[in-house]
């Protein structure tokens, strides 16, 4: 059986075609990596993870980790016991996630249940034309039945990302955002969808779900904003920075402001990929896959953890190993790290400075909890679990029998792609794929021999 027509890659046949290409031993039979890279997002990750693992598609594995990276963490609602003490306990029991931020020293909250999102706090309610009540959070009807996957905020505005890629904005009436005391949908034409957001003091970055191009910076995977500077990572592990640079926070070797993304160099082996980036008030941190942590920028409060208060204009290694996660705050001059068992802090904390990473006590189970110890009564990174994808969870995957591919003694069909022949049993494709089952039943015209 012979089919010589053009094979179009889509969601229905991608798994079978990738298996065919790899079993034949020539990855160039089709551009499946390009297709997956462009289509890989939070909604399609479960489809492509088995292929990424099975064929060790490293560059796609890197992108997958960044997509699957939790944008929130599990915390104990008891952290907010005093802030929420006036709210009815029955309502608090229905809350599944919390986001907290400060405006004019007063804490503001978004409280999420399974069905709705509520505002709590004088300022956030004012931004949304809602009446604040101490005992009753106010429902944001525009977000009904929407799943919130990320929330971030600047000096006087807040941005909300939903699981369908929409971004909503609310702000103080004196800002230039002009939201007019309502929750505004960014780009209400409905054509753009986003997968990540990041806020600076007065600016907001939006990372689109499709192929990214920011000022000729293509294929961006991660973004981070400091007070007045921004960072990004591309899908091949390149780091870019732009914005204010008066303390060397861009890591470019000088203190000159950049109006466009500039490539950041780092003295790490080419095989070691960048894992995460975070931006503080005037410093930046860079976490690599080998657990090393590097930083640059202001160090007047010890926020780089180098044992001194000297700023660094290029990436400099921080004396802490095996780091798994990092956070810092654009509103504070300190940093936190987690190595899988303990939390560490350095920089400006309550009434003092830590010039080097210090291990915190073992009572903490989240960055939010750890931040209470060093910043009490203020906390940051206060979002409870919003959306979690456990990358380490086992995923059962039935490997297809190699004997049914390219077996010279047992085949009844050939695929010819760019002059290459792949021999396969049609009955097998029909048994494992509804797509091919339907196609072979009546859609495709098939003839035996070399004639089509």
C-alpha positions as CSV (number, residue, x, y, z in Angstrom):
1,X,0.0,0.0,0.0
2,X,1.5,3.4,-1.0
3,X,0.6,6.9,-0.1
4,X,2.6,9.7,-1.7
5,X,0.5,12.7,-0.8
6,X,1.6,15.5,1.4
7,X,1.3,14.7,5.1
8,X,-0.1,17.6,7.1
9,X,0.9,17.7,10.7
10,X,-1.9,18.4,13.2
11,X,-3.1,17.5,16.7
12,X,-4.6,14.3,15.6
13,X,-1.6,12.7,13.8
14,X,1.4,14.3,15.5
15,X,2.0,11.5,17.9
16,X,1.9,8.8,15.2
17,X,4.1,10.8,12.8
18,X,6.7,11.6,15.4
19,X,6.9,7.8,16.2
20,X,7.3,7.0,12.5
21,X,10.0,9.6,12.0
22,X,12.0,8.5,15.1
23,X,11.6,4.8,14.4
24,X,12.9,5.3,10.9
25,X,15.9,7.0,12.3
26,X,15.7,10.3,10.5
27,X,14.3,13.3,12.5
28,X,14.4,15.4,9.3
29,X,11.5,13.4,7.9
30,X,9.3,16.2,9.2
31,X,9.4,19.4,11.2
32,X,7.7,17.9,14.2
33,X,9.8,19.8,16.7
34,X,8.9,23.1,15.2
35,X,5.2,22.2,15.2
36,X,5.3,21.1,18.9
37,X,7.4,24.1,19.9
38,X,4.9,26.5,18.4
39,X,1.9,24.6,19.8
40,X,3.2,23.8,23.3
41,X,1.3,25.7,26.0
42,X,-0.5,25.0,29.3
43,X,-3.4,23.4,27.5
44,X,-1.4,21.0,25.2
45,X,1.4,20.1,27.5
46,X,-0.2,16.7,28.5
47,X,-0.3,15.7,24.9
48,X,3.3,16.4,24.1
49,X,5.0,15.5,27.4
50,X,5.3,11.7,26.5
51,X,6.9,12.6,23.2
52,X,9.4,15.0,24.8
53,X,10.4,12.4,27.4
54,X,10.4,9.4,25.0
55,X,12.6,11.0,22.4
56,X,14.6,13.3,24.8
57,X,13.7,16.4,22.9
58,X,15.9,18.6,25.1
59,X,15.0,22.0,23.8
60,X,11.3,21.2,24.1
61,X,11.9,19.7,27.6
62,X,13.3,23.1,28.6
63,X,10.3,24.9,27.2
64,X,8.0,22.4,28.9
65,X,9.5,23.0,32.3
66,X,9.1,26.7,32.0
67,X,5.4,26.3,31.0
68,X,4.8,23.8,33.8
69,X,6.6,25.9,36.3
70,X,4.1,26.8,39.1
71,X,3.2,30.4,39.1
72,X,2.0,30.1,42.7
73,X,2.6,28.0,45.8
74,X,0.7,26.1,48.4
75,X,0.3,28.1,51.6
76,X,-1.6,28.0,54.9
77,X,-4.5,30.5,55.1
78,X,-3.5,31.0,58.8
79,X,-0.8,33.3,57.5
80,X,-3.6,35.8,56.9
81,X,-5.5,35.1,60.1
82,X,-5.3,38.7,61.4
83,X,-6.0,40.3,58.1
84,X,-9.1,38.3,57.4
85,X,-10.4,37.9,60.9
86,X,-13.6,39.9,60.2
87,X,-14.7,37.7,57.3
88,X,-17.3,35.0,58.0
89,X,-15.5,31.6,58.6
90,X,-18.0,29.9,56.3
91,X,-16.8,31.9,53.4
92,X,-13.1,31.5,54.2
93,X,-13.6,27.7,54.1
94,X,-14.5,28.0,50.5
95,X,-11.4,30.0,49.5
96,X,-9.0,27.9,47.5
97,X,-6.4,30.6,46.7
98,X,-5.3,34.0,47.8
99,X,-3.4,36.9,46.3
100,X,-2.2,39.8,48.5
101,X,-0.5,43.0,47.7
102,X,0.1,46.3,49.5
103,X,-1.1,49.8,48.5
104,X,-0.3,52.8,50.7
105,X,0.8,50.3,53.3
106,X,-2.6,48.7,53.5
107,X,-3.0,45.0,52.3
108,X,-5.4,44.3,49.5
109,X,-6.7,40.8,48.6
110,X,-8.1,38.7,45.8
111,X,-9.8,35.7,47.2
112,X,-10.6,32.9,44.8
113,X,-13.2,30.1,45.3
114,X,-13.9,27.4,42.8
115,X,-16.7,29.5,41.2
116,X,-15.7,33.1,41.6
117,X,-13.1,35.7,42.5
118,X,-13.7,38.3,45.3
119,X,-12.0,41.6,46.1
120,X,-11.2,42.5,49.7
121,X,-9.6,45.8,50.8
122,X,-10.5,49.5,50.5
123,X,-8.3,50.3,47.5
124,X,-8.9,47.2,45.4
125,X,-12.7,47.7,45.8
126,X,-12.4,51.4,44.9
127,X,-10.5,50.4,41.7
128,X,-13.4,48.1,40.8
129,X,-16.3,50.5,41.9
130,X,-17.2,48.0,44.6
131,X,-18.2,48.8,48.2
132,X,-15.7,47.5,50.7
133,X,-17.2,45.6,53.7
134,X,-15.0,44.3,56.4
135,X,-17.1,41.1,56.9
136,X,-18.0,40.5,53.2
137,X,-15.5,40.3,50.3
138,X,-17.0,41.7,47.1
139,X,-17.6,39.4,44.1
140,X,-16.0,40.4,40.8
141,X,-18.7,39.3,38.4
142,X,-16.6,39.7,35.3
143,X,-14.4,36.9,36.5
144,X,-17.2,34.4,37.3
145,X,-16.4,30.8,36.2
146,X,-12.9,31.9,35.1
147,X,-9.8,30.1,36.5
148,X,-7.1,32.6,37.5
149,X,-3.6,31.2,36.8
150,X,-1.4,34.3,37.6
151,X,-1.7,37.7,39.3
152,X,0.9,40.4,39.5
153,X,1.0,44.0,40.4
154,X,2.9,47.3,40.1
155,X,2.9,50.5,42.2
156,X,-0.8,51.2,41.7
157,X,-2.3,48.6,39.4
158,X,-3.0,44.9,39.3
159,X,-3.0,42.4,36.3
160,X,-4.9,39.1,36.2
161,X,-4.2,36.2,33.8
162,X,-6.9,33.6,33.2
163,X,-6.4,30.0,31.9
164,X,-7.9,30.9,28.5
165,X,-5.1,33.5,28.0
166,X,-7.0,36.7,28.7
167,X,-5.5,39.5,30.8
168,X,-7.5,41.9,32.9
169,X,-6.3,45.2,34.5
170,X,-7.5,47.3,37.4
171,X,-5.8,50.5,38.7
172,X,-5.9,53.6,40.8
173,X,-7.8,56.4,39.1
174,X,-4.8,58.7,39.1
175,X,-2.6,56.4,36.9
176,X,-2.2,56.5,33.2
177,X,-3.8,53.1,32.7
178,X,-7.3,54.9,32.6
179,X,-9.3,51.8,33.7
180,X,-12.0,54.1,35.0
181,X,-12.7,52.2,38.2
182,X,-13.5,49.0,36.3
183,X,-11.8,45.7,35.5
184,X,-10.6,46.1,31.9
185,X,-9.9,43.3,29.4
186,X,-6.6,44.0,27.6
187,X,-7.1,43.8,23.8
188,X,-10.8,43.2,23.9
189,X,-10.8,42.2,20.2
190,X,-10.2,38.6,21.5
191,X,-7.5,37.7,19.1
192,X,-4.5,37.7,21.4
193,X,-3.9,35.0,24.1
194,X,-1.2,35.2,26.7
195,X,0.6,32.6,28.9
196,X,2.5,34.8,31.4
197,X,2.5,38.3,32.8
198,X,5.0,40.4,34.7
199,X,4.6,43.8,36.3
200,X,7.2,46.5,37.0
201,X,6.6,49.7,39.0
202,X,4.8,51.3,36.1
203,X,5.0,48.8,33.2
204,X,3.5,45.5,32.3
205,X,4.9,42.7,30.1
206,X,2.6,40.2,28.4
207,X,4.0,36.9,27.0
208,X,1.9,35.6,24.1
209,X,1.0,32.0,23.7
210,X,2.1,31.8,20.1
211,X,5.5,32.6,18.6
212,X,6.9,35.6,20.5
213,X,8.6,38.6,19.0
214,X,9.5,41.5,21.4
215,X,11.6,44.1,19.6
216,X,13.1,41.4,17.3
217,X,13.5,39.1,20.4
218,X,12.0,35.9,19.1
219,X,10.7,32.8,20.9
220,X,10.6,34.2,24.5
221,X,9.9,31.7,27.2
222,X,10.1,33.6,30.5
223,X,9.8,37.2,31.5
224,X,10.5,39.1,34.7
225,X,10.2,42.7,35.8
226,X,12.0,44.6,38.4
227,X,11.3,48.2,39.5
228,X,12.3,49.7,36.2
229,X,14.1,46.9,34.4
230,X,13.1,43.7,32.6
231,X,14.5,40.3,31.9
232,X,13.7,37.5,29.5
233,X,14.8,34.0,28.5
234,X,14.4,32.5,25.0
235,X,13.7,28.9,24.1
236,X,17.4,28.2,23.4
237,X,18.5,29.5,26.8
238,X,19.6,33.1,25.9
239,X,19.1,35.8,28.5
240,X,18.1,39.4,27.5
241,X,17.8,42.5,29.7
242,X,16.6,46.1,29.1
243,X,15.5,49.2,31.0
244,X,17.1,51.2,33.9
245,X,20.7,50.1,34.7
246,X,22.0,52.6,37.2
247,X,23.2,49.8,39.5
248,X,24.3,47.3,36.8
249,X,21.0,45.3,37.2
250,X,21.0,44.4,33.5
251,X,24.3,42.5,33.9
252,X,25.8,44.1,30.8
253,X,29.1,45.3,32.4
254,X,28.1,49.0,32.6
255,X,25.5,51.3,34.1
256,X,23.9,52.6,30.8
257,X,20.2,52.4,30.3
258,X,18.9,50.2,27.5
259,X,15.8,50.9,25.5
260,X,15.8,47.5,23.7
261,X,16.6,43.9,24.8
262,X,20.4,43.2,24.9
263,X,22.0,39.8,25.1
264,X,23.5,39.0,28.5
265,X,26.7,36.9,28.6
266,X,27.5,34.5,31.5
267,X,30.6,32.5,32.4
268,X,28.8,29.1,32.5
269,X,29.4,26.0,30.3
270,X,27.2,26.1,27.2
271,X,25.6,22.8,28.2
272,X,24.2,24.4,31.4
273,X,20.8,25.9,30.6
274,X,19.3,28.9,32.5
275,X,16.4,27.6,34.6
276,X,14.8,30.8,36.0
277,X,15.1,34.6,36.3
278,X,13.8,37.0,38.9
279,X,14.1,40.7,39.2
280,X,14.2,42.7,42.4
281,X,14.1,46.4,43.1
282,X,17.5,47.1,41.6
283,X,19.1,43.6,41.3
284,X,18.6,40.5,39.2
285,X,19.0,36.8,40.0
286,X,19.7,34.0,37.5
287,X,19.2,30.3,38.4
288,X,20.9,27.6,36.3
289,X,20.0,24.0,35.9
290,X,23.1,22.9,37.8
291,X,21.7,24.6,41.0
292,X,24.1,27.5,40.8
293,X,22.7,31.0,41.5
294,X,24.2,34.2,40.0
295,X,23.3,37.8,40.4
296,X,24.0,41.4,39.4
297,X,23.0,44.9,40.3
298,X,22.6,46.8,43.5
299,X,24.1,45.2,46.7
300,X,23.9,48.1,49.1
301,X,21.6,46.0,51.4
302,X,23.3,42.7,50.7
303,X,20.6,41.6,48.2
304,X,23.2,39.7,46.1
305,X,24.4,37.7,49.1
306,X,28.1,38.1,48.3
307,X,29.2,39.0,51.8
308,X,29.7,42.6,51.1
309,X,27.7,45.7,49.9
310,X,29.5,46.2,46.5
311,X,27.3,46.4,43.4
312,X,28.1,44.0,40.5
313,X,27.8,45.1,36.8
314,X,28.1,41.5,35.5
315,X,26.7,38.2,36.6
316,X,28.5,37.1,39.8
317,X,28.2,33.7,41.5
318,X,26.4,33.7,44.8
319,X,27.8,31.3,47.5
320,X,24.9,28.9,47.7
321,X,24.6,25.5,46.0
322,X,21.8,23.1,44.8
323,X,19.2,25.9,44.5
324,X,15.9,24.7,43.1
325,X,13.7,27.9,43.4
326,X,14.3,31.6,43.9
327,X,12.2,34.7,44.5
328,X,12.7,38.3,45.2
329,X,10.5,41.4,45.3
330,X,10.5,44.5,43.2
331,X,9.4,46.4,46.3
332,X,12.2,45.1,48.6
333,X,15.9,44.7,48.7
334,X,16.2,41.0,49.7
335,X,16.1,37.6,48.2
336,X,14.9,34.1,49.1
337,X,16.0,30.7,47.8
338,X,15.0,27.0,48.4
339,X,17.3,24.0,47.9
340,X,14.7,21.3,48.3
341,X,14.8,21.1,52.1
342,X,15.6,24.5,53.5
343,X,14.8,28.2,52.8
344,X,17.5,30.8,52.7
345,X,17.3,34.6,53.0
346,X,19.7,37.5,52.4
347,X,19.5,41.3,52.0
348,X,17.5,43.9,53.9
349,X,15.2,42.2,56.5
350,X,13.6,43.4,59.8
351,X,15.9,46.0,61.4
352,X,19.1,44.5,59.9
353,X,20.9,43.3,56.8
354,X,22.0,39.8,55.8
355,X,25.1,40.1,53.6
356,X,25.3,36.4,52.9
357,X,22.6,33.6,52.5
358,X,21.3,32.5,55.9
359,X,19.3,29.3,56.4
360,X,16.0,29.9,58.0
361,X,14.4,27.7,60.6
362,X,12.6,24.5,59.4
363,X,9.1,25.6,60.2
364,X,8.4,27.0,56.7
365,X,6.6,25.2,53.9
366,X,6.5,28.1,51.4
367,X,8.2,31.3,50.3
368,X,5.2,33.2,51.8
369,X,5.8,31.7,55.2
370,X,9.6,32.3,55.0
371,X,9.0,36.0,54.0
372,X,7.0,36.5,57.2
373,X,10.0,35.6,59.3
374,X,12.3,38.2,57.5
375,X,9.7,40.9,56.7
376,X,7.0,40.5,59.3
377,X,4.3,41.9,59.2
378,X,4.7,42.2,55.4
379,X,4.7,39.2,53.1
380,X,5.2,38.8,49.4
381,X,4.6,35.9,47.0
382,X,1.4,35.3,48.8
383,X,-0.5,33.5,46.2
384,X,-1.9,30.1,47.2
385,X,-2.0,27.3,44.7
386,X,-3.8,28.6,41.6
387,X,-2.8,26.1,38.9
388,X,-0.3,23.3,39.5
389,X,1.1,20.8,37.1
390,X,3.2,18.2,38.8
391,X,6.1,17.6,36.4
392,X,7.4,14.8,38.6
393,X,4.2,12.8,38.5
394,X,4.5,9.5,36.7
395,X,2.8,9.5,33.3
396,X,2.0,6.1,31.9
397,X,2.9,5.8,28.2
398,X,2.6,2.7,26.1
399,X,5.5,2.6,23.7
400,X,4.5,1.3,20.3
401,X,5.9,-1.9,19.0
402,X,9.0,-1.3,17.0
403,X,8.3,-4.5,15.0
404,X,5.4,-2.8,13.3
405,X,7.6,0.0,11.9
406,X,10.0,-0.4,9.0
407,X,9.9,-4.2,9.2
408,X,10.9,-5.5,5.8
409,X,9.0,-8.8,6.4
410,X,5.7,-7.4,7.7
411,X,4.2,-4.3,6.2
412,X,1.3,-3.4,3.9
413,X,1.8,0.4,3.6
414,X,4.5,2.9,2.9
415,X,4.8,6.6,3.7
416,X,7.0,8.5,1.3
417,X,8.1,11.9,2.8
418,X,10.7,13.9,1.0
419,X,11.9,10.8,-0.8
420,X,12.2,8.7,2.4
421,X,10.2,5.5,2.8
422,X,8.6,4.4,6.0
423,X,7.1,0.9,6.1
424,X,4.2,0.3,8.5
425,X,1.3,-2.0,9.2
426,X,-1.9,-0.2,8.3
427,X,-3.9,-2.4,10.8
428,X,-1.7,-1.1,13.6
429,X,-2.2,2.6,12.7
430,X,-6.0,1.9,12.5
431,X,-5.9,0.3,16.0
432,X,-4.1,3.0,17.8
433,X,-5.4,6.1,16.0
434,X,-8.9,7.2,15.3
435,X,-7.5,9.7,12.8
436,X,-5.9,7.0,10.7
437,X,-8.9,4.7,11.2
438,X,-11.2,7.2,9.7
439,X,-8.9,8.1,6.9
440,X,-8.3,4.5,5.9
441,X,-11.9,3.7,6.0
442,X,-13.1,5.9,3.2
443,X,-11.4,9.3,2.9
444,X,-8.1,8.3,1.2
445,X,-7.8,6.9,-2.2
446,X,-5.4,3.9,-2.0
447,X,-4.0,1.7,-4.7
448,X,-1.6,-1.2,-4.5
449,X,1.8,-1.0,-6.1
450,X,3.7,2.1,-7.2
451,X,0.7,3.9,-8.7
452,X,-1.3,6.3,-6.7
